[in-house]
Amino acid sequence: RAIAQISDLGGEACTSLLVKACYHREGSQGMMDDSFTFLEVRPITGRTHQIRVHLASLGRPLVSDLLYGSQTFDGTSQWCSRLFLHCSRSFLRDVDGSLCRVEAPMSPDLLSALRTLRR
């Protein structure tokens, strides 16, 4: 499987990041051993795996990202069984050119994973 990466040979990509909250996960010894940042992310351009690549390049890959972050977050599948990525809002153009806004709440499995963390 090919993975995308940041390269001078690739096309330009721009992603807007806004920190919404910071969380920690308690380790087996009762100490906070992992930190996580809940972000609002807006891809300005549309490159393959853009969000995943940009966050991994900052040393903060998505939770349970087995392609771009498996070395960093061992054991995340125990409390978050899938990639922690959610599109809450998108805009689409209808065939007549009108803009349609689509919104979706966060799924129960991601909300459950979020509840296992502490602010």
N, C-alpha and C positions, 0 to 999 in steps of 0.2 A: 504494500500500500504506500503510495507516494504521500509525503507530507509537504505542506506549504511552509515557507520560511521567509524571513526578512532578508532581502538581498538587494545589492545595488543594481543587479541585472533585471529585477522584477519591476512591475508597474508600481506607481505611487499608491499608497493606501493611507487613509486618515480615519482615526476613530476618536470620538469624544467620550471621555470618562468623567463621571461624577460620583464621588463617594457618598453613599446613602447611609451606611452604618458599618461599624467594625465589630467583629465577633471573635470569640475564642472558643476552643473546644477543650474540655477537661480531659487530661490524659489518664493513663492507668494508675499513676501515683497520686492522683488528686491535684496535680499541677496543670496549669494552662500550657499546653505544649504546641498547639496549632493556632494560628490566627488567620482570619478570613475577612475579606472586604466585600461588602454587598454594594454593587455598583449599578448605576444607570449608564448604559452603554449605547452610543449611537454611532453606527458605522456611517461615515460621511461618503466613503467610496464603497464599492461592492466587490471585494476580492474574495477568493475562495478561503474559507476558514479564517477570515479577517479578524474577528473578535478573539478567537482561540489563539491565533498566532501572535497578535499584539500583546495579549495578557501574558502568554507564556514567555515572550521576549522580555517582559518586565519582571520576570521571576514570580509571577502571580497567576499561574494557569487556572482555568476553570476547575471547580471541584469535580472529581471523577472523570477528568479528561484523560483517558487511557492513551490517546495518541500524542498529545502535547504536554502532558503533565504527570505521567505515571511514576516517574522517578521522584517527584516532589511530594506527592500526597499518597503514600502507601496506606492502605486500609480505609480509604474513604468509602468504599463500596459497603462497608459495614453500616454506615449511617446515611449514606446518600448513594442509592443504587444506580443512578444514571447521571449523565452530564447535567450539571446545574446551569442550565441556560434556558431562559424563558423570554419569548417575545410578547411583551404586554400590549404593544400598540404598533400598528402598521397602517400605512396609507397606500391605497391602490387606485389606479385609474380605470374607470369603466370604459367600455368600448366607445361611448359617446364623449369621452374625455372628462367626465365629472369625477371628482375626487371622493373616494369612499374611505372612511376611517373605521378600522377594525380593532377591537380591544378584546383582551382575554385575561381573566384572573389567573394568578399563579396556581399551578396544579397542586392537588392535595399532597402528593409525594414530596414535592419540593418544599411546601410549607412545613411538612413534618420534619424534613431534614433541617430546615432553618430553626425549628423549635428545639433541636438538640444542642444548639450553640448558645453561648452567653455573650451578652454585650459587654 
